[in-house]
Amino acid sequence: MAGKAVGLNQIGKAVKVKRVLLDIQLESGREIPTTKTSSDAKHYAISAKIPEFSNKNRTLVLQYSIRLEQDIECGGGYIKLLSGFVNQKKFGGDTPYSLMFGPDICGTQTKKLHVILSYQGQNYPIKKELECETDKLTHFYTFILRPDATYSILIDNRERDSGSMYTDWDILPPRKIKDVNAKKPADWEEREYIEDPNDIKPEGYDSIPREIPDPKAKKPDYWDDDEDGIWKAPKVPNPAYKGPWKRKIIKNPNYKGKWKIPWIDNPEFEDDPDLYVLKPIKYVGIEVWQVKAGSVFDNVLIGDDPDYARQVVEEVFANREVEKEAFEEAEKVRKAREEEEAQRAREEGERRRKDRGHDRRYRDRYRDRYRRVCAISLNIFTLLSRHSSIFLLFHEYLDESRKTNPGIV
């Protein structure tokens, strides 16, 4: 499957593909040239050979833009960097790659940003859950990998995430592991506050009553000790009573914090100073499956200068507002058209409901008329039947009379 790139040239320290043509659509072996994915539910693949690029002792910058003009529903928008020899006529999903980077969308749940690195022939996806953009505007995706194995991911020149290859990919065993044999020392103090051991309970503290007679109460004038007994003042809470005695709480001078299992050097860890180094890049490829087509790939850049990559985004986004305005205007037209179609559908539905109502009323009137005609016909038939019976009886009488009286005509 041959592919090509338009505007491929060397610009400073970067290889820039000004516009990628998706020339190959995998559809029963047919080749359908197009500048963007054009048919729904198809697998697309294209690759372009570029001047060899190595990130040994230098920063790698991969950047490109993509615009999802369609409601993609489910499909990829990622790009691949390929090393070694690639048979471009057979480039596809099984072709080995050194780096895969970009969005992958499926429904409302999956909005994933892939960052997959190849190391010693095995692919390792980033462990973080990164989200991509899903609207219909142009977005730039930038991946920066440095010689110290740190990385940054930018979307539209804004850093979305950063970290290290040592921690965010399971390429190498971790440098440090928890010491599973470690045990918390017996004298380890995790209590931040303790009771003051020097605090002593005051003498007579336990004899303080909870309640005392109300000192403000007076015996009523009507009270008769002989008849009512000795008057006693009602009880009230004792302000001197403080409840059960407790020692004061003080900060623990021996507090060491919560004990944690210590980290130790991992005996299985073996550092690779070239962990960040990809095999020399010779091709750039796009290989995606899309339920709905319409993705436009553009501004592919492979280099070692993050500032230059940032400048490219700024230059392209100089007309960002124009694109937004055009998109918003197109959305207004689309929504107006959809509303107009919905209104026509509502009117057509209302007309059909009215027609069904008219037909129903007509059928009801016809049914009533039919019932009345049937009732009248039944009455007439009954009447005729009765007259016919009388007529037959009369003829039978005449026949009998003729037999007995032959003279009767």
C-alpha positions as a Markdown table, in Angstrom:
| # | Residue | x | y | z |
|---|---|---|---|---|
| 1 | Met | 0.0 | 0.0 | 0.0 |
| 2 | Ala | 1.9 | 3.1 | -1.2 |
| 3 | Gly | 1.5 | 6.4 | 0.5 |
| 4 | Lys | 2.9 | 9.8 | 0.0 |
| 5 | Ala | 3.2 | 13.1 | 1.8 |
| 6 | Val | 2.8 | 16.5 | 0.3 |
| 7 | Gly | 5.3 | 19.3 | 1.2 |
| 8 | Leu | 7.8 | 17.0 | 2.8 |
| 9 | Asn | 11.0 | 19.0 | 3.4 |
| 10 | Gln | 13.8 | 19.7 | 5.9 |
| 11 | Ile | 13.2 | 22.8 | 8.0 |
| 12 | Gly | 16.0 | 23.7 | 10.4 |
| 13 | Lys | 16.1 | 20.9 | 13.0 |
| 14 | Ala | 12.7 | 19.5 | 12.2 |
| 15 | Val | 11.2 | 17.3 | 9.5 |
| 16 | Lys | 7.9 | 18.8 | 8.7 |
| 17 | Val | 5.0 | 17.3 | 6.7 |
| 18 | Lys | 2.8 | 20.2 | 5.7 |
| 19 | Arg | -0.2 | 18.1 | 4.8 |
| 20 | Val | -0.6 | 14.3 | 4.9 |
| 21 | Leu | -2.7 | 12.7 | 2.2 |
| 22 | Leu | -4.6 | 9.6 | 3.2 |
| 23 | Asp | -4.1 | 7.9 | -0.1 |
| 24 | Ile | -4.9 | 4.4 | 1.0 |
| 25 | Gln | -8.2 | 3.1 | 2.2 |
| 26 | Leu | -8.3 | -0.6 | 2.9 |
| 27 | Glu | -11.4 | -1.7 | 1.2 |
| 28 | Ser | -11.2 | -5.0 | -0.6 |
| 29 | Gly | -7.8 | -3.9 | -2.0 |
| 30 | Arg | -9.1 | -0.8 | -3.7 |
| 31 | Glu | -7.1 | 2.4 | -3.5 |
| 32 | Ile | -9.2 | 5.6 | -2.9 |
| 33 | Pro | -7.1 | 8.8 | -2.9 |
| 34 | Thr | -8.3 | 11.5 | -0.6 |
| 35 | Thr | -7.0 | 14.3 | 1.6 |
| 36 | Lys | -9.0 | 13.0 | 4.6 |
| 37 | Thr | -10.8 | 9.9 | 5.7 |
| 38 | Ser | -13.7 | 9.8 | 3.3 |
| 39 | Ser | -15.9 | 6.8 | 3.9 |
| 40 | Asp | -17.5 | 5.5 | 7.0 |
| 41 | Ala | -16.6 | 2.2 | 8.7 |
| 42 | Lys | -13.3 | 1.8 | 7.0 |
| 43 | His | -9.7 | 1.1 | 7.9 |
| 44 | Tyr | -7.2 | 3.7 | 6.6 |
| 45 | Ala | -3.4 | 3.5 | 6.3 |
| 46 | Ile | -0.7 | 5.7 | 4.8 |
| 47 | Ser | 3.0 | 6.0 | 5.4 |
| 48 | Ala | 5.7 | 8.5 | 4.3 |
| 49 | Lys | 9.4 | 8.1 | 4.2 |
| 50 | Ile | 11.3 | 10.9 | 5.9 |
| 51 | Pro | 15.0 | 11.8 | 6.4 |
| 52 | Glu | 16.3 | 9.6 | 9.2 |
| 53 | Phe | 15.9 | 11.1 | 12.6 |
| 54 | Ser | 17.6 | 9.9 | 15.8 |
| 55 | Asn | 16.9 | 11.3 | 19.3 |
| 56 | Lys | 20.1 | 10.0 | 20.7 |
| 57 | Asn | 21.4 | 12.7 | 23.1 |
| 58 | Arg | 18.7 | 15.1 | 21.9 |
| 59 | Thr | 15.1 | 15.9 | 22.5 |
| 60 | Leu | 12.4 | 14.3 | 20.4 |
| 61 | Val | 9.4 | 16.4 | 19.5 |
| 62 | Leu | 6.5 | 14.8 | 17.7 |
| 63 | Gln | 3.6 | 17.2 | 16.8 |
| 64 | Tyr | 0.7 | 17.2 | 14.4 |
| 65 | Ser | -2.8 | 18.7 | 14.1 |
| 66 | Ile | -6.1 | 16.9 | 13.6 |
| 67 | Arg | -9.6 | 18.1 | 12.9 |
| 68 | Leu | -12.5 | 15.8 | 13.5 |
| 69 | Glu | -15.0 | 17.3 | 11.1 |
| 70 | Gln | -17.4 | 14.4 | 11.7 |
| 71 | Asp | -19.1 | 13.0 | 14.8 |
| 72 | Ile | -16.5 | 10.3 | 14.8 |
| 73 | Glu | -18.5 | 8.0 | 17.2 |
| 74 | Cys | -15.7 | 5.5 | 17.3 |
| 75 | Gly | -12.3 | 5.7 | 15.7 |
| 76 | Gly | -8.6 | 6.6 | 16.0 |
| 77 | Gly | -6.7 | 9.8 | 15.2 |
| 78 | Tyr | -3.2 | 8.8 | 16.2 |
| 79 | Ile | 0.1 | 8.9 | 14.4 |
| 80 | Lys | 3.0 | 6.4 | 14.3 |
| 81 | Leu | 6.8 | 6.8 | 14.0 |
| 82 | Leu | 8.4 | 3.8 | 12.3 |
| 83 | Ser | 12.0 | 2.6 | 12.3 |
| 84 | Gly | 14.0 | 0.2 | 10.2 |
| 85 | Phe | 12.8 | -1.0 | 6.8 |
| 86 | Val | 9.1 | -0.6 | 6.2 |
| 87 | Asn | 7.4 | -2.1 | 3.1 |
| 88 | Gln | 5.0 | 0.8 | 2.6 |
| 89 | Lys | 2.8 | -1.3 | 0.2 |
| 90 | Lys | 2.0 | -3.6 | 3.2 |
| 91 | Phe | 1.9 | -0.9 | 5.9 |
| 92 | Gly | -1.0 | -1.6 | 8.3 |
| 93 | Gly | -1.9 | -2.4 | 11.9 |
| 94 | Asp | 0.7 | -5.2 | 12.2 |
| 95 | Thr | 3.6 | -3.1 | 11.1 |
| 96 | Pro | 6.0 | -2.5 | 14.1 |
| 97 | Tyr | 6.4 | 1.1 | 15.3 |
| 98 | Ser | 8.6 | 2.9 | 17.7 |
| 99 | Leu | 6.0 | 5.4 | 19.0 |
| 100 | Met | 2.3 | 5.7 | 18.7 |
| 101 | Phe | 0.7 | 9.0 | 19.8 |
| 102 | Gly | -2.7 | 10.6 | 19.5 |
| 103 | Pro | -6.4 | 10.4 | 20.3 |
| 104 | Asp | -8.7 | 7.4 | 20.2 |
| 105 | Ile | -12.5 | 8.0 | 20.7 |
| 106 | Cys | -15.3 | 5.6 | 21.1 |
| 107 | Gly | -18.8 | 6.7 | 22.3 |
| 108 | Thr | -19.0 | 9.0 | 25.3 |
| 109 | Gln | -16.9 | 6.8 | 27.6 |
| 110 | Thr | -13.6 | 6.5 | 25.7 |
| 111 | Lys | -11.7 | 9.7 | 25.0 |
| 112 | Lys | -8.2 | 8.3 | 25.3 |
| 113 | Leu | -4.9 | 9.9 | 24.4 |
| 114 | His | -2.5 | 7.1 | 23.4 |
| 115 | Val | 1.2 | 7.3 | 24.2 |
| 116 | Ile | 2.8 | 3.9 | 23.4 |
| 117 | Leu | 6.5 | 3.4 | 23.3 |
| 118 | Ser | 8.4 | 0.4 | 21.9 |
| 119 | Tyr | 11.3 | -1.0 | 23.8 |
| 120 | Gln | 13.3 | -4.1 | 22.7 |
| 121 | Gly | 10.5 | -5.2 | 20.4 |
| 122 | Gln | 7.6 | -4.8 | 22.9 |
| 123 | Asn | 5.0 | -2.1 | 23.1 |
| 124 | Tyr | 4.4 | -0.3 | 26.4 |
| 125 | Pro | 1.3 | 2.0 | 26.8 |
| 126 | Ile | 1.5 | 4.9 | 29.3 |
| 127 | Lys | -0.1 | 4.0 | 32.6 |
| 128 | Lys | -1.9 | 7.3 | 33.1 |
| 129 | Glu | -5.4 | 7.9 | 31.8 |
| 130 | Leu | -5.1 | 10.9 | 29.5 |
| 131 | Glu | -8.1 | 12.4 | 27.7 |
| 132 | Cys | -8.2 | 14.0 | 24.2 |
| 133 | Glu | -10.3 | 16.7 | 22.7 |
| 134 | Thr | -13.5 | 15.6 | 21.0 |
| 135 | Asp | -14.9 | 18.8 | 19.3 |
| 136 | Lys | -14.8 | 19.6 | 15.6 |
| 137 | Leu | -12.0 | 22.2 | 15.8 |
| 138 | Thr | -8.4 | 21.8 | 14.9 |
| 139 | His | -6.2 | 20.6 | 17.8 |
| 140 | Phe | -2.4 | 20.2 | 18.0 |
| 141 | Tyr | -1.0 | 17.2 | 19.9 |
| 142 | Thr | 2.6 | 17.5 | 21.0 |
| 143 | Phe | 4.8 | 14.8 | 22.6 |
| 144 | Ile | 8.3 | 15.8 | 23.9 |
| 145 | Leu | 10.8 | 13.2 | 25.1 |
| 146 | Arg | 14.1 | 14.4 | 26.7 |
| 147 | Pro | 17.4 | 12.6 | 27.2 |
| 148 | Asp | 16.8 | 12.4 | 30.9 |
| 149 | Ala | 13.8 | 10.2 | 30.1 |
| 150 | Thr | 11.3 | 12.9 | 31.2 |
| 151 | Tyr | 8.4 | 13.8 | 28.9 |
| 152 | Ser | 5.7 | 16.4 | 28.4 |
| 153 | Ile | 2.4 | 16.1 | 26.6 |
| 154 | Leu | 0.8 | 19.3 | 25.2 |
| 155 | Ile | -2.5 | 20.0 | 23.5 |
| 156 | Asp | -2.7 | 23.3 | 21.7 |
| 157 | Asn | 0.5 | 24.4 | 23.3 |
| 158 | Arg | -0.8 | 23.8 | 26.9 |
| 159 | Glu | 0.9 | 21.1 | 28.9 |
| 160 | Arg | -1.6 | 18.4 | 29.7 |
| 161 | Asp | 0.7 | 16.1 | 31.5 |
| 162 | Ser | 4.4 | 15.3 | 32.3 |
| 163 | Gly | 6.5 | 12.8 | 34.1 |
| 164 | Ser | 9.2 | 10.2 | 33.6 |
| 165 | Met | 9.6 | 7.0 | 31.5 |
| 166 | Tyr | 10.8 | 5.3 | 34.7 |
| 167 | Thr | 7.6 | 5.7 | 36.5 |
| 168 | Asp | 4.8 | 6.1 | 33.9 |
| 169 | Trp | 5.6 | 3.1 | 31.7 |
| 170 | Asp | 6.3 | -0.5 | 32.9 |
| 171 | Ile | 9.3 | -0.7 | 30.7 |
| 172 | Leu | 11.9 | -1.3 | 33.4 |
| 173 | Pro | 11.4 | -2.7 | 36.9 |
| 174 | Pro | 11.0 | 0.1 | 39.5 |
| 175 | Arg | 14.2 | 1.5 | 41.0 |
| 176 | Lys | 12.8 | 1.2 | 44.5 |
| 177 | Ile | 10.5 | -1.4 | 46.1 |
| 178 | Lys | 8.9 | -1.7 | 49.5 |
| 179 | Asp | 10.8 | -3.8 | 52.0 |
| 180 | Val | 8.3 | -6.7 | 52.6 |
| 181 | Asn | 10.5 | -7.9 | 55.5 |
| 182 | Ala | 10.4 | -4.7 | 57.4 |
| 183 | Lys | 8.4 | -4.5 | 60.6 |
| 184 | Lys | 7.4 | -1.6 | 62.7 |
| 185 | Pro | 9.7 | -1.1 | 65.7 |
| 186 | Ala | 8.1 | -1.8 | 69.1 |
| 187 | Asp | 8.9 | 1.6 | 70.4 |
| 188 | Trp | 7.6 | 3.5 | 67.3 |
| 189 | Glu | 5.2 | 6.2 | 68.5 |
| 190 | Glu | 2.3 | 6.9 | 66.1 |
| 191 | Arg | 0.2 | 8.8 | 68.7 |
| 192 | Glu | 0.5 | 12.5 | 68.0 |
| 193 | Tyr | -1.2 | 13.4 | 71.3 |
| 194 | Ile | -1.0 | 11.6 | 74.7 |
| 195 | Glu | -2.3 | 12.1 | 78.3 |
| 196 | Asp | 0.1 | 14.2 | 80.5 |
| 197 | Pro | 1.7 | 11.6 | 82.8 |
| 198 | Asn | 2.7 | 14.5 | 85.2 |
| 199 | Asp | -0.9 | 15.7 | 85.6 |
| 200 | Ile | -2.2 | 14.7 | 89.1 |
| 201 | Lys | -5.9 | 14.6 | 90.2 |
| 202 | Pro | -6.6 | 17.4 | 92.8 |
| 203 | Glu | -7.3 | 16.2 | 96.3 |
| 204 | Gly | -11.0 | 15.8 | 97.1 |
| 205 | Tyr | -11.9 | 16.0 | 93.3 |
| 206 | Asp | -14.1 | 12.8 | 93.5 |
| 207 | Ser | -16.1 | 14.2 | 96.4 |
| 208 | Ile | -17.4 | 17.2 | 94.5 |
| 209 | Pro | -21.2 | 16.5 | 94.1 |
| 210 | Arg | -22.9 | 16.7 | 90.7 |
| 211 | Glu | -25.8 | 18.7 | 92.1 |
| 212 | Ile | -26.1 | 21.1 | 95.1 |
| 213 | Pro | -29.1 | 22.8 | 96.8 |
| 214 | Asp | -30.1 | 25.9 | 95.0 |
| 215 | Pro | -28.6 | 28.7 | 97.1 |
| 216 | Lys | -31.1 | 31.2 | 95.8 |
| 217 | Ala | -34.2 | 29.2 | 96.7 |
| 218 | Lys | -36.3 | 30.2 | 99.7 |
| 219 | Lys | -38.9 | 28.3 | 101.7 |
| 220 | Pro | -42.4 | 29.4 | 100.6 |
| 221 | Asp | -44.5 | 31.4 | 103.1 |
| 222 | Tyr | -47.2 | 28.8 | 103.0 |
| 223 | Trp | -44.9 | 25.9 | 103.9 |
| 224 | Asp | -45.7 | 24.3 | 107.3 |
| 225 | Asp | -42.8 | 22.1 | 108.6 |
| 226 | Asp | -45.2 | 20.3 | 110.9 |
| 227 | Glu | -47.6 | 19.4 | 108.2 |
| 228 | Asp | -45.4 | 19.5 | 105.1 |
| 229 | Gly | -42.1 | 18.2 | 106.6 |
| 230 | Ile | -38.8 | 19.8 | 106.7 |
| 231 | Trp | -38.4 | 22.0 | 103.6 |
| 232 | Lys | -35.4 | 21.3 | 101.3 |
| 233 | Ala | -34.1 | 23.6 | 98.6 |
| 234 | Pro | -34.3 | 22.1 | 95.1 |
| 235 | Lys | -31.1 | 20.7 | 93.5 |
| 236 | Val | -29.3 | 22.6 | 90.8 |
| 237 | Pro | -26.1 | 21.6 | 88.8 |
| 238 | Asn | -23.0 | 22.2 | 90.7 |
| 239 | Pro | -20.7 | 24.7 | 88.8 |
| 240 | Ala | -17.7 | 23.2 | 90.5 |
| 241 | Tyr | -18.4 | 19.7 | 89.2 |
| 242 | Lys | -16.3 | 19.0 | 86.1 |
| 243 | Gly | -17.2 | 15.4 | 85.5 |
| 244 | Pro | -14.9 | 12.4 | 85.9 |
| 245 | Trp | -11.3 | 13.5 | 86.2 |
| 246 | Lys | -9.1 | 13.1 | 83.1 |
| 247 | Arg | -5.5 | 13.9 | 82.6 |
| 248 | Lys | -4.7 | 16.8 | 80.2 |
| 249 | Ile | -3.8 | 16.0 | 76.6 |
| 250 | Ile | -0.4 | 17.1 | 75.5 |
| 251 | Lys | 1.7 | 16.7 | 72.3 |
| 252 | Asn | 3.6 | 13.5 | 72.3 |
| 253 | Pro | 7.3 | 14.3 | 72.5 |
| 254 | Asn | 8.2 | 10.9 | 71.0 |
| 255 | Tyr | 5.8 | 11.2 | 68.1 |
| 256 | Lys | 7.3 | 9.9 | 64.8 |
| 257 | Gly | 4.3 | 9.9 | 62.6 |
| 258 | Lys | 2.5 | 7.0 | 61.0 |
| 259 | Trp | 5.0 | 4.1 | 60.3 |
| 260 | Lys | 5.4 | 3.3 | 56.6 |
| 261 | Ile | 7.1 | 0.4 | 55.0 |
| 262 | Pro | 10.5 | 1.6 | 53.9 |
| 263 | Trp | 11.7 | 1.6 | 50.3 |
| 264 | Ile | 14.8 | -0.2 | 49.3 |
| 265 | Asp | 16.8 | -0.6 | 46.1 |
| 266 | Asn | 15.2 | -3.1 | 43.8 |
| 267 | Pro | 17.7 | -5.9 | 43.2 |
| 268 | Glu | 16.0 | -6.6 | 39.8 |
| 269 | Phe | 16.4 | -3.0 | 38.6 |
| 270 | Glu | 19.1 | -2.5 | 35.9 |
| 271 | Asp | 19.3 | 1.0 | 34.5 |
| 272 | Asp | 19.4 | 1.7 | 30.8 |
| 273 | Pro | 20.9 | 5.1 | 30.1 |
| 274 | Asp | 19.4 | 4.9 | 26.6 |
| 275 | Leu | 15.9 | 4.1 | 27.8 |
| 276 | Tyr | 14.7 | 7.3 | 26.1 |
| 277 | Val | 16.3 | 6.5 | 22.7 |
| 278 | Leu | 14.0 | 5.2 | 20.0 |
| 279 | Lys | 15.3 | 3.4 | 17.0 |
| 280 | Pro | 16.2 | 5.9 | 14.2 |
| 281 | Ile | 12.9 | 7.2 | 12.8 |
| 282 | Lys | 12.6 | 6.7 | 9.0 |
| 283 | Tyr | 8.9 | 6.8 | 8.4 |
| 284 | Val | 5.8 | 8.5 | 9.7 |
| 285 | Gly | 2.5 | 6.6 | 9.4 |
| 286 | Ile | -1.2 | 6.9 | 10.0 |
| 287 | Glu | -3.2 | 3.7 | 10.4 |
| 288 | Val | -6.6 | 4.1 | 11.9 |
| 289 | Trp | -10.1 | 2.6 | 11.9 |
| 290 | Gln | -13.1 | 5.0 | 11.9 |
| 291 | Val | -16.8 | 4.3 | 12.1 |
| 292 | Lys | -17.5 | 7.8 | 10.7 |
| 293 | Ala | -14.9 | 9.4 | 8.3 |
| 294 | Gly | -13.9 | 13.0 | 8.0 |
| 295 | Ser | -10.7 | 13.4 | 10.0 |
| 296 | Val | -8.1 | 15.8 | 8.6 |
| 297 | Phe | -4.4 | 15.2 | 9.6 |
| 298 | Asp | -2.0 | 18.2 | 9.0 |
| 299 | Asn | 1.1 | 19.9 | 10.2 |
| 300 | Val | 3.1 | 16.8 | 11.1 |
| 301 | Leu | 6.4 | 17.8 | 12.6 |
| 302 | Ile | 9.3 | 15.6 | 13.9 |
| 303 | Gly | 12.2 | 17.5 | 15.4 |
| 304 | Asp | 14.2 | 18.4 | 18.5 |
| 305 | Asp | 13.2 | 22.0 | 19.1 |
| 306 | Pro | 10.1 | 22.5 | 21.4 |
| 307 | Asp | 10.3 | 26.2 | 20.9 |
| 308 | Tyr | 10.0 | 25.8 | 17.1 |
| 309 | Ala | 7.1 | 23.4 | 17.6 |
| 310 | Arg | 5.4 | 26.0 | 19.8 |
| 311 | Gln | 5.9 | 28.6 | 17.1 |
| 312 | Val | 4.3 | 26.4 | 14.5 |
| 313 | Val | 1.2 | 26.1 | 16.6 |
| 314 | Glu | 1.0 | 29.8 | 17.2 |
| 315 | Glu | 1.3 | 30.5 | 13.5 |
| 316 | Val | -1.4 | 28.1 | 12.6 |
| 317 | Phe | -3.6 | 29.3 | 15.4 |
| 318 | Ala | -3.2 | 32.9 | 14.3 |
| 319 | Asn | -6.5 | 32.3 | 12.4 |
| 320 | Arg | -8.0 | 30.2 | 15.2 |
| 321 | Glu | -10.8 | 32.7 | 15.8 |
| 322 | Val | -11.7 | 32.7 | 12.1 |
| 323 | Glu | -12.0 | 28.9 | 12.3 |
| 324 | Lys | -14.1 | 29.1 | 15.5 |
| 325 | Glu | -16.4 | 31.7 | 13.9 |
| 326 | Ala | -16.7 | 29.5 | 10.7 |
| 327 | Phe | -17.4 | 26.5 | 12.9 |
| 328 | Glu | -20.0 | 28.3 | 15.0 |
| 329 | Glu | -21.7 | 29.7 | 11.9 |
| 330 | Ala | -21.8 | 26.2 | 10.4 |
| 331 | Glu | -23.2 | 24.9 | 13.6 |
| 332 | Lys | -25.9 | 27.5 | 13.5 |
| 333 | Val | -26.8 | 26.5 | 10.0 |
| 334 | Arg | -26.8 | 22.8 | 10.9 |
| 335 | Lys | -29.0 | 23.4 | 14.0 |
| 336 | Ala | -31.4 | 25.6 | 12.0 |
| 337 | Arg | -31.7 | 22.9 | 9.3 |
| 338 | Glu | -32.2 | 20.2 | 11.9 |
| 339 | Glu | -34.9 | 22.3 | 13.6 |
| 340 | Glu | -36.6 | 23.0 | 10.3 |
| 341 | Glu | -36.6 | 19.3 | 9.4 |
| 342 | Ala | -37.9 | 18.5 | 12.9 |
| 343 | Gln | -40.6 | 21.1 | 12.5 |
| 344 | Arg | -41.6 | 19.6 | 9.1 |
| 345 | Ala | -41.6 | 16.1 | 10.7 |
| 346 | Arg | -43.9 | 17.4 | 13.5 |
| 347 | Glu | -46.2 | 19.0 | 11.0 |
| 348 | Glu | -46.3 | 15.9 | 8.9 |
| 349 | Gly | -47.1 | 13.8 | 12.0 |
| 350 | Glu | -49.9 | 16.2 | 13.0 |
| 351 | Arg | -51.3 | 16.0 | 9.5 |
| 352 | Arg | -51.3 | 12.3 | 9.6 |
| 353 | Arg | -52.9 | 12.2 | 13.0 |
| 354 | Lys | -55.7 | 14.5 | 11.7 |
| 355 | Asp | -56.1 | 12.3 | 8.6 |
| 356 | Arg | -56.4 | 9.2 | 10.8 |
| 357 | Gly | -58.9 | 11.1 | 12.9 |
| 358 | His | -61.0 | 12.1 | 9.8 |
| 359 | Asp | -60.9 | 8.5 | 8.5 |
| 360 | Arg | -62.0 | 7.2 | 11.9 |
| 361 | Arg | -64.9 | 9.6 | 12.0 |
| 362 | Tyr | -65.9 | 8.7 | 8.5 |
| 363 | Arg | -65.7 | 5.0 | 9.3 |
| 364 | Asp | -67.9 | 5.6 | 12.4 |
| 365 | Arg | -70.6 | 7.4 | 10.4 |
| 366 | Tyr | -70.5 | 4.7 | 7.7 |
| 367 | Arg | -70.8 | 2.0 | 10.4 |
| 368 | Asp | -73.8 | 3.7 | 12.0 |
| 369 | Arg | -75.5 | 4.1 | 8.6 |
| 370 | Tyr | -74.8 | 0.4 | 7.8 |
| 371 | Arg | -76.3 | -0.7 | 11.1 |
| 372 | Arg | -79.4 | 1.4 | 10.5 |
| 373 | Val | -79.9 | -0.1 | 7.0 |
| 374 | Cys | -79.3 | -3.6 | 8.3 |
| 375 | Ala | -82.0 | -3.0 | 11.0 |
| 376 | Ile | -84.5 | -1.7 | 8.5 |
| 377 | Ser | -83.8 | -4.6 | 6.1 |
| 378 | Leu | -84.3 | -7.0 | 9.0 |
| 379 | Asn | -87.6 | -5.5 | 9.9 |
| 380 | Ile | -88.8 | -5.6 | 6.3 |
| 381 | Phe | -87.7 | -9.2 | 6.0 |
| 382 | Thr | -89.5 | -10.1 | 9.2 |
| 383 | Leu | -92.7 | -8.4 | 7.9 |
| 384 | Leu | -92.5 | -10.1 | 4.6 |
| 385 | Ser | -91.9 | -13.4 | 6.2 |
| 386 | Arg | -95.0 | -13.1 | 8.3 |
| 387 | His | -97.2 | -12.2 | 5.2 |
| 388 | Ser | -95.7 | -15.0 | 3.3 |
| 389 | Ser | -96.7 | -17.5 | 6.0 |
| 390 | Ile | -100.3 | -16.2 | 5.9 |
| 391 | Phe | -100.3 | -16.5 | 2.1 |
| 392 | Leu | -99.1 | -20.1 | 2.3 |
| 393 | Leu | -101.7 | -21.0 | 4.9 |
| 394 | Phe | -104.4 | -19.5 | 2.8 |
| 395 | His | -103.3 | -21.5 | -0.3 |
| 396 | Glu | -103.2 | -24.7 | 1.7 |
| 397 | Tyr | -106.8 | -24.0 | 2.9 |
| 398 | Leu | -107.9 | -23.5 | -0.7 |
| 399 | Asp | -106.3 | -26.7 | -1.8 |
| 400 | Glu | -108.0 | -28.6 | 1.0 |
| 401 | Ser | -111.3 | -27.0 | 0.2 |
| 402 | Arg | -111.0 | -27.9 | -3.5 |
| 403 | Lys | -110.3 | -31.5 | -2.5 |
| 404 | Thr | -113.4 | -31.7 | -0.4 |
| 405 | Asn | -115.6 | -29.4 | -2.5 |
| 406 | Pro | -114.7 | -29.9 | -6.2 |
| 407 | Gly | -117.1 | -27.1 | -7.2 |
| 408 | Ile | -114.9 | -24.5 | -5.6 |
| 409 | Val | -112.9 | -22.7 | -8.2 |
